[in-house]
Amino acid sequence: MGVLSDRWVSGNPACRTVKQWAPAKKPGIDGAANMPIVEFWIAFVTTVLLTVGFGVCLILDKRRSLWVDRRFPGTGRTSVLYGDYNATDRTEHHSHTVQRLYRLFKARKWPIGGAVLYLTPCVVPTSPELIEFLLSDEFAKRPTDSVPGGEEFRRTWNAFEDGQFEALVSVASEESFRLVEEFVHCASTQPVDVKLLVEQYVARVLTRCVFGKMYTERSDNVPISHLLAERPSGIVWNVLSSACPRAGFTRVLRRTLMHVQKNHTILEELVGSLARERTEHVNFLQHLKHAEQRIGQNSRRKTFADTRTLVLELVRNVFFAASGTMIAALFEMAQNRAIQADLHEVLKASGDSMVDYLDKVIGETLRKYPPVAEVSFTSAANNRLPVGDLIVPKHTTVIIPIRALHRDEELYPDPLRFEPERTNLRSHAKETPPFFRPFGFKPLPVGANFAMLMVRVGLGTIFSKCSVRLTPGSPDALEMCPRQTMPYPRGRVELLISGADE
């Protein structure tokens, strides 16, 4: 059939949108040309990606079937993510998932159990003797993915803490009095978000001591913890980083996800909230600069990116450990008014925050709310366990569930009860209580001691001047933010504040 004329097309109401007909093509001729080349390549690439993804899932499932189900029948057939995710996002903190596994394995009287987290086999020990073996040098572990210069940075920070201890205490004391003034100013019958006030206190002490500048920004809409929230997060990161634990791959994956997701320039935002004038107090960045200048010419110096990463890790550790512990302690004191009254009397009689009973309160808070919920590492070889005929294969994730151990009824009777007088938590004990490891195992997170200094000074000043009570709408327990690596209270934490003698 030939081409229709434009006059006929324009005059036909049913064909007004048609301008012309192309000559009809014979069947079978140039059939492939009907598909645009772009659509062809999109379909081809999609098919390849789906095939590769399906193959990876088969490989991971084979690892699960050959190892977990053979050694621990039944546990490997749980849901792949074991309730940690729903269709939209993470539903609970990872430590709750591990705690359920720990209780499941212990109920079956297994010294160690296996399961699948993020499509990757892992083991969770329940026997104290086996935990000690897994943490010893006899168990071959893969080195952690540390930033170059991390150990040197840690030594520099420890030297700074030792040399400037009195100055650090002075800064924390000054800011704690300011915090109490804010508490007293807010004292009324209306609930007060103590989380916001505590975060500002910790941020002020942190920025004065680390950056040598004052933190000036006050925001009631965006808490500081939102700016410091760790990213990337989500199922993609958890699955791929667990399935391929090699340091180089996880480093590239983290950088890729950082670019894909909207990520706050955390350090820049925090520094942007500082006053331009420097304080006359301690300044860790200046101390770090002088320490690097003393390094010989032949020594390898850290790059700017490495230094920024290490400083960001320090800021995160101190902020979340200090503010999270203080918020949890305030909440527990509001629930346990008798313990709060005893603490007030002790602080009033001594006039100092360095009292034994305050250390007990902080220790019990760290037991219920450890800043480090678990310690995990990857086996570097096939390790035979001393109990049973079991071998932990190479590239297997080992999880030491600190939060679950701190809430084990055999180790701590009635674990949900807040009891500072527990014998194994007394500060004057000669040896560290077994499995009381709120900051994990050595090496501890950088800045842990500084965080506890802020907690001790801040809580001592607060409870010597103020009293806290629950509101009618207060929950029975603190809910942890599911997306944080360090467990941290979620949402607003509202309490009623009054004078200590009221």
Kinemage of the C-alpha trace (Angstrom):
@kinemage 1
@onewidth
@group {chain A} dominant
@subgroup {mainchain}
@vectorlist {calphas} color= white
{ca met a 1} P 0.000 0.000 0.000
{ca gly a 2} L 1.317 3.433 -0.900
{ca val a 3} L 1.495 6.626 1.104
{ca leu a 4} L -1.780 8.459 1.777
{ca ser a 5} L -1.985 12.097 0.797
{ca asp a 6} L -1.864 14.803 3.460
{ca arg a 7} L -5.124 16.277 2.073
{ca trp a 8} L -7.030 13.025 2.755
{ca val a 9} L -5.536 12.643 6.208
{ca ser a 10} L -6.366 16.191 7.269
{ca gly a 11} L -9.889 15.861 5.957
{ca asn a 12} L -10.642 12.555 7.668
{ca pro a 13} L -11.792 13.175 11.298
{ca ala a 14} L -10.607 9.743 12.408
{ca cys a 15} L -7.094 10.377 11.139
{ca arg a 16} L -6.413 14.001 11.965
{ca thr a 17} L -3.426 13.122 14.125
{ca val a 18} L -1.846 11.048 11.380
{ca lys a 19} L 0.278 12.724 8.737
{ca gln a 20} L 1.338 9.838 6.536
{ca trp a 21} L 1.739 6.120 6.262
{ca ala a 22} L 5.080 4.534 5.689
{ca pro a 23} L 5.290 1.831 3.065
{ca ala a 24} L 4.451 -1.547 4.539
{ca lys a 25} L 7.386 -3.837 5.229
{ca lys a 26} L 7.403 -7.459 4.325
{ca pro a 27} L 7.313 -9.862 7.242
{ca gly a 28} L 10.712 -11.087 8.425
{ca ile a 29} L 12.657 -8.214 6.933
{ca asp a 30} L 14.516 -5.962 9.448
{ca gly a 31} L 12.469 -7.319 12.386
{ca ala a 32} L 15.232 -6.648 14.893
{ca ala a 33} L 15.395 -3.032 13.822
{ca asn a 34} L 11.954 -2.448 15.341
{ca met a 35} L 13.507 -2.587 18.838
{ca pro a 36} L 15.478 0.589 19.649
{ca ile a 37} L 19.106 -0.095 20.465
{ca val a 38} L 18.826 1.618 23.868
{ca glu a 39} L 15.976 -0.615 24.988
{ca phe a 40} L 17.904 -3.656 23.827
{ca trp a 41} L 20.939 -2.811 25.952
{ca ile a 42} L 18.772 -1.961 28.952
{ca ala a 43} L 17.097 -5.352 28.695
{ca phe a 44} L 20.447 -7.084 28.207
{ca val a 45} L 22.136 -5.396 31.183
{ca thr a 46} L 19.104 -6.041 33.394
{ca thr a 47} L 19.173 -9.721 32.469
{ca val a 48} L 22.876 -9.968 33.254
{ca leu a 49} L 22.458 -8.235 36.624
{ca leu a 50} L 19.545 -10.454 37.593
{ca thr a 51} L 21.514 -13.552 36.600
{ca val a 52} L 24.559 -12.457 38.594
{ca gly a 53} L 22.419 -11.521 41.595
{ca phe a 54} L 20.641 -14.857 41.493
{ca gly a 55} L 23.988 -16.635 41.300
{ca val a 56} L 25.333 -14.726 44.295
{ca cys a 57} L 22.228 -15.649 46.290
{ca leu a 58} L 22.721 -19.310 45.362
{ca ile a 59} L 26.349 -19.181 46.490
{ca leu a 60} L 25.406 -17.559 49.790
{ca asp a 61} L 22.577 -20.025 50.306
{ca lys a 62} L 24.995 -22.870 49.585
{ca arg a 63} L 27.314 -21.552 52.301
{ca arg a 64} L 24.348 -21.463 54.652
{ca ser a 65} L 23.125 -24.953 53.774
{ca leu a 66} L 26.515 -26.663 53.830
{ca trp a 67} L 27.655 -25.124 57.093
{ca val a 68} L 24.885 -23.824 59.327
{ca asp a 69} L 22.268 -26.510 58.747
{ca arg a 70} L 24.781 -29.337 58.948
{ca arg a 71} L 26.246 -28.275 62.288
{ca phe a 72} L 23.237 -26.578 63.876
{ca pro a 73} L 20.080 -28.216 62.482
{ca gly a 74} L 17.046 -25.983 62.488
{ca thr a 75} L 18.654 -22.636 63.204
{ca gly a 76} L 19.724 -22.004 59.641
{ca arg a 77} L 16.142 -22.212 58.403
{ca thr a 78} L 14.981 -19.119 60.218
{ca ser a 79} L 14.037 -16.054 58.244
{ca val a 80} L 17.058 -14.828 56.345
{ca leu a 81} L 17.128 -11.508 58.194
{ca tyr a 82} L 15.597 -12.941 61.366
{ca gly a 83} L 13.118 -10.138 61.930
{ca asp a 84} L 15.694 -7.385 61.681
{ca tyr a 85} L 13.989 -5.744 58.704
{ca asn a 86} L 10.503 -5.289 57.360
{ca ala a 87} L 9.445 -4.242 53.861
{ca thr a 88} L 10.497 -0.625 54.334
{ca asp a 89} L 13.300 -0.305 56.854
{ca arg a 90} L 15.105 -1.716 59.853
{ca thr a 91} L 12.621 -2.472 62.623
{ca glu a 92} L 14.867 -2.858 65.657
{ca his a 93} L 18.429 -2.386 66.742
{ca his a 94} L 20.773 -5.144 65.637
{ca ser a 95} L 21.612 -5.981 69.279
{ca his a 96} L 18.011 -7.119 69.891
{ca thr a 97} L 18.286 -9.566 67.002
{ca val a 98} L 21.519 -11.011 68.367
{ca gln a 99} L 20.044 -11.168 71.874
{ca arg a 100} L 17.169 -13.323 70.610
{ca leu a 101} L 19.653 -15.684 68.968
{ca tyr a 102} L 21.714 -15.825 72.178
{ca arg a 103} L 18.652 -16.741 74.256
{ca leu a 104} L 17.521 -19.301 71.683
{ca phe a 105} L 20.874 -21.076 71.674
{ca lys a 106} L 21.218 -20.942 75.453
{ca ala a 107} L 17.725 -22.377 75.931
{ca arg a 108} L 18.852 -25.350 73.840
{ca lys a 109} L 21.994 -25.617 76.001
{ca trp a 110} L 24.334 -25.108 73.073
{ca pro a 111} L 27.767 -23.657 73.851
{ca ile a 112} L 27.652 -21.985 70.439
{ca gly a 113} L 24.950 -21.573 67.829
{ca gly a 114} L 24.888 -20.718 64.164
{ca ala a 115} L 22.428 -18.659 62.170
{ca val a 116} L 22.196 -16.483 59.105
{ca leu a 117} L 22.334 -12.715 59.372
{ca tyr a 118} L 22.292 -10.711 56.137
{ca leu a 119} L 22.704 -13.905 54.048
{ca thr a 120} L 25.985 -14.675 55.829
{ca pro a 121} L 26.625 -17.487 58.343
{ca cys a 122} L 27.570 -16.312 61.810
{ca val a 123} L 28.109 -17.876 65.228
{ca val a 124} L 26.978 -16.599 68.625
{ca pro a 125} L 28.716 -18.240 71.632
{ca thr a 126} L 26.888 -18.722 74.936
{ca ser a 127} L 29.521 -20.506 77.032
{ca pro a 128} L 31.813 -18.207 79.097
{ca glu a 129} L 34.769 -20.530 78.564
{ca leu a 130} L 34.186 -20.589 74.826
{ca ile a 131} L 33.893 -16.791 74.698
{ca glu a 132} L 37.280 -16.494 76.379
{ca phe a 133} L 38.739 -18.884 73.801
{ca leu a 134} L 37.263 -16.947 70.878
{ca leu a 135} L 38.734 -13.719 72.226
{ca ser a 136} L 42.170 -15.236 72.841
{ca asp a 137} L 45.065 -15.262 70.409
{ca glu a 138} L 44.529 -18.980 69.808
{ca phe a 139} L 41.543 -18.153 67.620
{ca ala a 140} L 42.760 -16.814 64.274
{ca lys a 141} L 41.004 -13.542 63.471
{ca arg a 142} L 41.088 -11.348 60.393
{ca pro a 143} L 42.584 -7.905 61.106
{ca thr a 144} L 39.979 -5.193 61.391
{ca asp a 145} L 39.540 -2.615 58.641
{ca ser a 146} L 41.302 0.231 60.416
{ca val a 147} L 42.167 3.621 58.981
{ca pro a 148} L 45.900 4.101 58.289
{ca gly a 149} L 47.505 5.788 61.280
{ca gly a 150} L 44.756 4.703 63.669
{ca glu a 151} L 47.078 3.315 66.337
{ca glu a 152} L 49.260 6.419 66.255
{ca phe a 153} L 46.136 8.594 66.524
{ca arg a 154} L 45.000 6.584 69.552
{ca arg a 155} L 48.368 7.038 71.281
{ca thr a 156} L 48.274 10.771 70.567
{ca trp a 157} L 44.788 11.069 72.055
{ca asn a 158} L 45.740 9.051 75.155
{ca ala a 159} L 48.769 11.282 75.708
{ca phe a 160} L 46.522 14.331 75.320
{ca glu a 161} L 44.073 12.950 77.906
{ca asp a 162} L 46.832 12.247 80.419
{ca gly a 163} L 48.558 15.589 79.976
{ca gln a 164} L 45.393 17.718 79.981
{ca phe a 165} L 43.304 15.801 82.516
{ca glu a 166} L 42.808 18.714 84.911
{ca ala a 167} L 41.878 21.034 82.048
{ca leu a 168} L 39.358 18.506 80.697
{ca val a 169} L 37.731 18.224 84.123
{ca ser a 170} L 37.607 22.023 84.375
{ca val a 171} L 35.831 22.378 81.017
{ca ala a 172} L 33.346 19.622 81.885
{ca ser a 173} L 32.643 21.244 85.262
{ca glu a 174} L 31.985 24.659 83.709
{ca glu a 175} L 29.589 23.244 81.155
{ca ser a 176} L 27.865 21.046 83.753
{ca phe a 177} L 26.980 24.141 85.807
{ca arg a 178} L 25.546 25.678 82.659
{ca leu a 179} L 23.555 22.487 82.093
{ca val a 180} L 22.137 22.663 85.624
{ca glu a 181} L 21.117 26.279 85.025
{ca glu a 182} L 19.176 25.116 81.965
{ca phe a 183} L 17.584 22.343 84.028
{ca val a 184} L 16.556 24.788 86.764
{ca his a 185} L 15.248 27.243 84.177
{ca cys a 186} L 13.089 24.482 82.692
{ca ala a 187} L 11.904 23.241 86.107
{ca ser a 188} L 8.112 23.321 86.020
{ca thr a 189} L 5.116 21.077 85.696
{ca gln a 190} L 5.710 20.801 81.940
{ca pro a 191} L 7.805 17.917 80.539
{ca val a 192} L 11.327 18.784 79.401
{ca asp a 193} L 13.266 16.987 76.667
{ca val a 194} L 16.374 16.082 78.677
{ca lys a 195} L 17.859 14.438 75.599
{ca leu a 196} L 18.182 17.809 73.877
{ca leu a 197} L 19.808 19.480 76.909
{ca val a 198} L 22.250 16.616 77.470
{ca glu a 199} L 23.258 16.561 73.798
{ca gln a 200} L 24.040 20.272 73.910
{ca tyr a 201} L 26.125 19.805 77.072
{ca val a 202} L 28.154 16.999 75.514
{ca ala a 203} L 28.580 18.939 72.255
{ca arg a 204} L 29.861 22.019 74.113
{ca val a 205} L 32.431 20.053 76.116
{ca leu a 206} L 33.453 18.042 73.072
{ca thr a 207} L 33.980 20.993 70.750
{ca arg a 208} L 35.876 23.023 73.352
{ca cys a 209} L 38.272 20.172 74.087
{ca val a 210} L 38.702 18.750 70.575
{ca phe a 211} L 38.399 21.829 68.342
{ca gly a 212} L 39.230 24.551 70.864
{ca lys a 213} L 36.040 26.449 69.961
{ca met a 214} L 32.617 27.087 71.454
{ca tyr a 215} L 29.530 25.291 70.160
{ca thr a 216} L 26.943 28.005 69.558
{ca glu a 217} L 24.081 26.463 67.590
{ca arg a 218} L 20.843 25.657 69.410
{ca ser a 219} L 18.227 23.722 67.496
{ca asp a 220} L 14.988 22.292 68.834
{ca asn a 221} L 14.072 20.684 65.513
{ca val a 222} L 17.217 18.788 64.491
{ca pro a 223} L 19.003 17.138 67.433
{ca ile a 224} L 22.764 16.857 67.262
{ca ser a 225} L 22.457 13.069 67.213
{ca his a 226} L 20.762 13.322 63.786
{ca leu a 227} L 23.741 15.188 62.366
{ca leu a 228} L 26.161 12.617 63.757
{ca ala a 229} L 24.096 9.613 62.683
{ca glu a 230} L 26.245 7.051 60.926
{ca arg a 231} L 25.790 6.399 57.227
{ca pro a 232} L 25.647 4.393 55.023
{ca ser a 233} L 23.111 2.041 56.528
{ca gly a 234} L 20.578 -0.385 55.245
{ca ile a 235} L 20.191 -3.829 53.838
{ca val a 236} L 22.603 -3.340 50.901
{ca trp a 237} L 25.485 -2.410 53.192
{ca asn a 238} L 24.728 -5.143 55.744
{ca val a 239} L 24.418 -7.918 53.190
{ca leu a 240} L 27.423 -7.088 51.012
{ca ser a 241} L 29.797 -6.071 53.825
{ca ser a 242} L 28.979 -9.258 55.759
{ca ala a 243} L 29.143 -11.544 52.738
{ca cys a 244} L 32.472 -10.086 51.538
{ca pro a 245} L 34.362 -9.058 54.687
{ca arg a 246} L 37.599 -8.129 52.945
{ca ala a 247} L 38.865 -4.728 54.005
{ca gly a 248} L 39.380 -3.367 50.501
{ca phe a 249} L 35.899 -4.323 49.335
{ca thr a 250} L 34.125 -2.849 52.367
{ca arg a 251} L 36.118 0.376 52.017
{ca val a 252} L 35.105 0.770 48.353
{ca leu a 253} L 31.501 -0.192 49.145
{ca arg a 254} L 31.256 2.372 51.937
{ca arg a 255} L 32.566 5.137 49.695
{ca thr a 256} L 30.150 4.125 46.926
{ca leu a 257} L 27.132 4.155 49.225
{ca met a 258} L 28.257 7.471 50.658
{ca his a 259} L 27.961 8.969 47.174
{ca val a 260} L 24.691 7.220 46.345
{ca gln a 261} L 22.877 8.194 49.549
{ca lys a 262} L 22.331 11.706 50.821
{ca asn a 263} L 24.950 11.874 53.541
{ca his a 264} L 25.550 14.788 55.848
{ca thr a 265} L 29.040 16.232 55.784
{ca ile a 266} L 29.029 15.560 59.482
{ca leu a 267} L 32.298 17.061 60.556
{ca glu a 268} L 31.801 20.130 58.389
{ca glu a 269} L 28.317 20.743 59.811
{ca leu a 270} L 29.564 20.414 63.364
{ca val a 271} L 32.527 22.703 62.766
{ca gly a 272} L 30.238 25.151 60.972
{ca ser a 273} L 28.278 25.528 64.210
{ca leu a 274} L 31.356 26.697 66.124
{ca ala a 275} L 32.276 30.244 66.970
{ca arg a 276} L 35.252 31.654 65.071
{ca glu a 277} L 37.067 32.776 68.200
{ca arg a 278} L 39.249 30.151 69.793
{ca thr a 279} L 38.934 29.412 73.484
{ca glu a 280} L 41.792 29.577 75.932
{ca his a 281} L 41.270 25.982 76.931
{ca val a 282} L 42.560 22.678 75.640
{ca asn a 283} L 42.669 22.005 71.911
{ca phe a 284} L 43.265 18.471 70.698
{ca leu a 285} L 43.581 19.426 67.029
{ca gln a 286} L 46.406 21.782 67.892
{ca his a 287} L 48.022 19.052 69.990
{ca leu a 288} L 47.652 16.634 67.055
{ca lys a 289} L 49.230 19.132 64.673
{ca his a 290} L 52.235 19.615 66.961
{ca ala a 291} L 52.583 15.853 67.361
{ca glu a 292} L 52.650 15.359 63.582
{ca gln a 293} L 55.242 18.103 63.209
{ca arg a 294} L 57.521 16.184 65.560
{ca ile a 295} L 57.354 13.135 63.285
{ca gly a 296} L 60.517 12.567 61.288
{ca gln a 297} L 60.664 13.215 57.574
{ca asn a 298} L 60.946 9.492 56.833
{ca ser a 299} L 57.778 8.628 58.753
{ca arg a 300} L 54.518 8.317 56.903
{ca arg a 301} L 52.126 11.131 57.731
{ca lys a 302} L 48.376 10.739 57.685
{ca thr a 303} L 46.460 12.248 54.801
{ca phe a 304} L 43.779 14.859 55.391
{ca ala a 305} L 41.044 12.305 54.618
{ca asp a 306} L 42.474 9.819 57.136
{ca thr a 307} L 42.759 12.513 59.807
{ca arg a 308} L 39.190 13.634 59.191
{ca thr a 309} L 37.957 10.044 59.462
{ca leu a 310} L 39.820 9.478 62.732
{ca val a 311} L 38.585 12.735 64.264
{ca leu a 312} L 35.036 11.896 63.187
{ca glu a 313} L 35.323 8.488 64.854
{ca leu a 314} L 36.540 10.166 68.046
{ca val a 315} L 33.664 12.674 67.987
{ca arg a 316} L 31.081 9.956 67.385
{ca asn a 317} L 32.399 7.664 70.109
{ca val a 318} L 32.530 10.394 72.737
{ca phe a 319} L 29.200 11.956 71.812
{ca phe a 320} L 27.065 8.819 71.688
{ca ala a 321} L 28.725 7.116 74.668
{ca ala a 322} L 28.518 10.197 76.909
{ca ser a 323} L 25.075 11.508 75.965
{ca gly a 324} L 23.506 8.041 75.683
{ca thr a 325} L 24.749 7.019 79.141
{ca met a 326} L 23.612 10.287 80.737
{ca ile a 327} L 20.150 10.070 79.150
{ca ala a 328} L 19.745 6.452 80.281
{ca ala a 329} L 20.900 7.320 83.824
{ca leu a 330} L 18.421 10.207 84.061
{ca phe a 331} L 15.614 7.934 82.873
{ca glu a 332} L 16.518 5.211 85.389
{ca met a 333} L 16.767 7.712 88.234
{ca ala a 334} L 13.324 9.024 87.328
{ca gln a 335} L 11.993 5.468 87.541
{ca asn a 336} L 13.833 4.686 90.796
{ca arg a 337} L 13.201 7.656 93.062
{ca ala a 338} L 14.623 5.931 96.157
{ca ile a 339} L 17.985 5.387 94.468
{ca gln a 340} L 17.920 8.990 93.272
{ca ala a 341} L 17.294 10.206 96.842
{ca asp a 342} L 20.231 8.138 98.138
{ca leu a 343} L 22.485 9.539 95.422
{ca his a 344} L 21.386 13.084 96.247
{ca glu a 345} L 22.220 12.615 99.927
{ca val a 346} L 25.655 11.180 99.150
{ca leu a 347} L 26.499 14.006 96.741
{ca lys a 348} L 25.202 16.631 99.164
{ca ala a 349} L 27.331 15.243 101.992
{ca ser a 350} L 30.524 14.948 99.944
{ca gly a 351} L 30.227 18.049 97.768
{ca asp a 352} L 32.119 16.222 95.015
{ca ser a 353} L 31.080 14.164 92.002
{ca met a 354} L 33.885 11.644 92.526
{ca val a 355} L 31.931 9.435 94.944
{ca asp a 356} L 31.670 5.682 95.014
{ca tyr a 357} L 27.875 5.516 94.868
{ca leu a 358} L 27.792 7.618 91.694
{ca asp a 359} L 30.252 5.182 90.120
{ca lys a 360} L 27.878 2.347 91.025
{ca val a 361} L 24.957 4.149 89.396
{ca ile a 362} L 27.002 4.746 86.243
{ca gly a 363} L 28.199 1.134 86.244
{ca glu a 364} L 24.663 -0.219 86.497
{ca thr a 365} L 23.574 2.131 83.708
{ca leu a 366} L 26.378 0.814 81.506
{ca arg a 367} L 25.291 -2.730 82.291
{ca lys a 368} L 21.714 -2.157 81.135
{ca tyr a 369} L 22.650 0.171 78.274
{ca pro a 370} L 26.162 -0.706 77.050
{ca pro a 371} L 27.454 1.771 74.433
{ca val a 372} L 28.992 -1.179 72.572
{ca ala a 373} L 26.241 -3.756 72.159
{ca glu a 374} L 28.400 -6.439 70.568
{ca val a 375} L 31.897 -7.272 69.408
{ca ser a 376} L 32.227 -9.018 66.058
{ca phe a 377} L 35.148 -10.248 64.021
{ca thr a 378} L 35.818 -12.610 61.131
{ca ser a 379} L 37.720 -15.866 61.389
{ca ala a 380} L 40.923 -15.905 59.373
{ca ala a 381} L 41.256 -19.697 59.244
{ca asn a 382} L 39.387 -22.900 60.036
{ca asn a 383} L 39.414 -22.829 63.842
{ca arg a 384} L 38.642 -25.977 65.842
{ca leu a 385} L 36.762 -25.249 69.054
{ca pro a 386} L 37.747 -26.846 72.386
{ca val a 387} L 34.140 -27.951 73.032
{ca gly a 388} L 32.522 -30.581 70.869
{ca asp a 389} L 33.624 -31.600 67.412
{ca leu a 390} L 33.059 -28.193 65.848
{ca ile a 391} L 35.088 -26.080 63.464
{ca val a 392} L 34.425 -22.426 62.750
{ca pro a 393} L 35.257 -22.122 59.039
{ca lys a 394} L 37.251 -19.339 57.498
{ca his a 395} L 35.412 -16.073 56.725
{ca thr a 396} L 32.752 -16.770 59.371
{ca thr a 397} L 31.431 -13.869 61.441
{ca val a 398} L 31.772 -14.358 65.203
{ca ile a 399} L 29.517 -12.190 67.382
{ca ile a 400} L 30.133 -11.688 71.113
{ca pro a 401} L 26.742 -10.385 72.338
{ca ile a 402} L 27.668 -7.937 75.102
{ca arg a 403} L 24.134 -6.629 75.584
{ca ala a 404} L 22.786 -10.173 75.851
{ca leu a 405} L 25.509 -11.105 78.356
{ca his a 406} L 24.717 -8.029 80.464
{ca arg a 407} L 21.074 -9.151 80.570
{ca asp a 408} L 21.704 -12.831 81.219
{ca glu a 409} L 19.878 -14.023 84.347
{ca glu a 410} L 22.663 -16.468 85.216
{ca leu a 411} L 25.271 -13.706 85.246
{ca tyr a 412} L 23.043 -10.913 86.606
{ca pro a 413} L 19.938 -12.073 88.518
{ca asp a 414} L 16.825 -10.057 87.671
{ca pro a 415} L 18.706 -8.234 84.895
{ca leu a 416} L 15.981 -5.693 84.091
{ca arg a 417} L 15.988 -4.350 87.647
{ca phe a 418} L 18.208 -1.292 88.172
{ca glu a 419} L 20.390 -2.166 91.167
{ca pro a 420} L 23.615 -0.163 91.705
{ca glu a 421} L 24.595 -2.347 94.687
{ca arg a 422} L 25.235 -5.440 92.595
{ca thr a 423} L 28.332 -7.055 94.040
{ca asn a 424} L 30.021 -7.691 90.706
{ca leu a 425} L 29.682 -4.026 89.707
{ca arg a 426} L 31.283 -2.376 92.718
{ca ser a 427} L 33.903 0.145 91.694
{ca his a 428} L 36.338 -0.986 94.394
{ca ala a 429} L 36.460 -4.562 93.103
{ca lys a 430} L 40.017 -5.658 92.485
{ca glu a 431} L 39.237 -7.421 89.236
{ca thr a 432} L 36.934 -6.522 86.403
{ca pro a 433} L 33.641 -8.463 86.728
{ca pro a 434} L 33.307 -11.323 84.244
{ca phe a 435} L 31.616 -10.226 81.038
{ca phe a 436} L 30.989 -6.694 82.219
{ca arg a 437} L 32.346 -5.064 79.092
{ca pro a 438} L 30.211 -2.000 78.248
{ca phe a 439} L 32.877 -0.748 75.819
{ca gly a 440} L 33.788 -4.111 74.390
{ca phe a 441} L 37.226 -5.640 74.624
{ca lys a 442} L 40.650 -4.149 74.101
{ca pro a 443} L 41.365 -1.957 72.337
{ca leu a 444} L 38.484 0.119 73.699
{ca pro a 445} L 36.868 2.753 71.460
{ca val a 446} L 39.007 5.873 71.276
{ca gly a 447} L 37.607 8.548 73.597
{ca ala a 448} L 35.828 6.141 75.976
{ca asn a 449} L 37.582 7.516 79.075
{ca phe a 450} L 36.804 11.102 78.078
{ca ala a 451} L 33.142 10.179 77.603
{ca met a 452} L 32.959 8.685 81.100
{ca leu a 453} L 34.626 11.785 82.540
{ca met a 454} L 31.826 13.912 81.070
{ca val a 455} L 29.203 11.496 82.394
{ca arg a 456} L 30.608 11.506 85.930
{ca val a 457} L 30.960 15.277 86.132
{ca gly a 458} L 27.610 15.970 84.448
{ca leu a 459} L 25.514 13.530 86.500
{ca gly a 460} L 27.228 14.556 89.738
{ca thr a 461} L 26.344 18.200 89.162
{ca ile a 462} L 22.774 17.457 88.041
{ca phe a 463} L 21.781 15.229 90.958
{ca ser a 464} L 23.340 17.521 93.530
{ca lys a 465} L 21.040 20.345 92.385
{ca cys a 466} L 18.045 18.791 90.606
{ca ser a 467} L 15.549 15.972 90.767
{ca val a 468} L 13.877 14.201 87.840
{ca arg a 469} L 10.525 12.408 87.638
{ca leu a 470} L 8.633 10.481 85.001
{ca thr a 471} L 5.797 12.095 83.108
{ca pro a 472} L 2.360 10.442 82.892
{ca gly a 473} L 3.160 9.454 79.321
{ca ser a 474} L 6.683 8.117 79.948
{ca pro a 475} L 7.352 4.647 78.481
{ca asp a 476} L 8.343 1.681 80.622
{ca ala a 477} L 11.709 1.388 78.876
{ca leu a 478} L 13.900 3.389 76.551
{ca glu a 479} L 13.578 2.518 72.885
{ca met a 480} L 16.848 2.358 70.995
{ca cys a 481} L 17.318 3.921 67.573
{ca pro a 482} L 17.490 0.998 65.106
{ca arg a 483} L 19.892 2.622 62.631
{ca gln a 484} L 22.683 3.541 65.039
{ca thr a 485} L 25.770 1.372 65.459
{ca met a 486} L 26.009 2.440 69.104
{ca pro a 487} L 22.680 1.896 70.899
{ca tyr a 488} L 21.145 5.321 71.468
{ca pro a 489} L 17.728 6.434 72.797
{ca arg a 490} L 15.191 7.080 70.082
{ca gly a 491} L 12.994 10.159 69.868
{ca arg a 492} L 12.358 12.615 72.677
{ca val a 493} L 13.049 11.673 76.309
{ca glu a 494} L 10.758 13.886 78.356
{ca leu a 495} L 11.001 14.131 82.156
{ca leu a 496} L 9.749 16.467 84.868
{ca ile a 497} L 12.492 18.510 86.554
{ca ser a 498} L 12.444 20.110 89.992
{ca gly a 499} L 14.875 21.199 92.676
{ca ala a 500} L 16.705 18.471 94.568
{ca asp a 501} L 14.999 19.358 97.882
{ca glu a 502} L 11.483 19.470 96.433
